[in-house]
Amino acid sequence: MIPLPICNEYHIKTDIKEHTLAPCYIIFGNDSFLKKQNAESIIKAIVEPDDVFNYQKFSGECDLQEVYDAKE
């Protein structure tokens, strides 16, 4: 299992720029705009616009087991 580092907006931008994205990001915080902006940046960097097979989005109310099952 790959450990997930805690990163900030700078790290996400650097990951996108250097094409070194992590397998999973959990985005949280108080600023809804920044959360949405960072999520959309990651999505645009890795998912084709029409790719519904490899793209799954979960709300903050999801069960982590559901996320794990989707990953598998």
C-alpha positions in Angstrom: 0.0 0.0 0.0 1.3 3.4 -1.0 1.2 6.0 1.9 -0.8 9.1 1.1 1.2 12.3 2.0 -0.5 15.3 3.3 0.0 18.2 0.8 -1.2 21.6 0.2 -2.3 23.6 -2.9 1.4 24.2 -3.9 2.1 20.4 -3.9 -0.9 19.7 -6.0 0.1 22.2 -8.6 3.6 20.8 -8.6 2.3 17.3 -9.0 0.2 18.3 -12.0 3.1 20.3 -13.6 5.6 17.4 -13.1 3.1 14.7 -14.0 3.7 13.0 -10.7 0.1 12.7 -9.4 -0.6 10.4 -6.5 -3.1 7.6 -6.9 -5.5 9.2 -4.6 -6.2 12.7 -3.1 -8.6 13.4 -0.3 -9.4 17.1 -0.5 -10.8 18.8 2.6 -10.9 22.2 4.3 -13.2 25.1 4.9 -12.8 26.9 1.6 -15.3 25.3 -0.8 -14.0 27.3 -3.8 -10.4 26.1 -3.3 -11.5 22.5 -2.7 -13.5 22.6 -5.9 -10.7 24.3 -7.9 -8.0 21.8 -6.7 -10.3 18.9 -7.5 -11.0 20.2 -11.0 -7.3 20.7 -11.7 -6.5 17.2 -10.7 -9.4 15.8 -12.8 -8.4 17.8 -15.9 -4.8 16.5 -15.5 -5.7 12.8 -15.5 -9.1 12.1 -17.0 -10.3 12.6 -20.5 -13.5 14.6 -20.6 -15.7 11.7 -21.8 -14.1 8.9 -19.7 -16.9 7.7 -17.4 -15.3 4.3 -16.9 -12.1 5.5 -15.1 -13.6 8.4 -13.2 -15.6 8.2 -10.0 -16.5 11.2 -7.8 -17.6 10.8 -4.2 -19.2 13.3 -1.9 -18.0 14.2 1.5 -20.7 12.0 2.9 -19.5 8.8 1.3 -18.3 5.7 3.2 -14.6 5.1 2.9 -15.3 1.4 2.3 -17.2 2.6 -0.8 -14.1 4.5 -2.0 -11.9 1.4 -1.3 -14.2 -0.9 -3.2 -14.2 1.4 -6.2 -10.4 1.5 -6.1 -10.2 -2.3 -6.2 
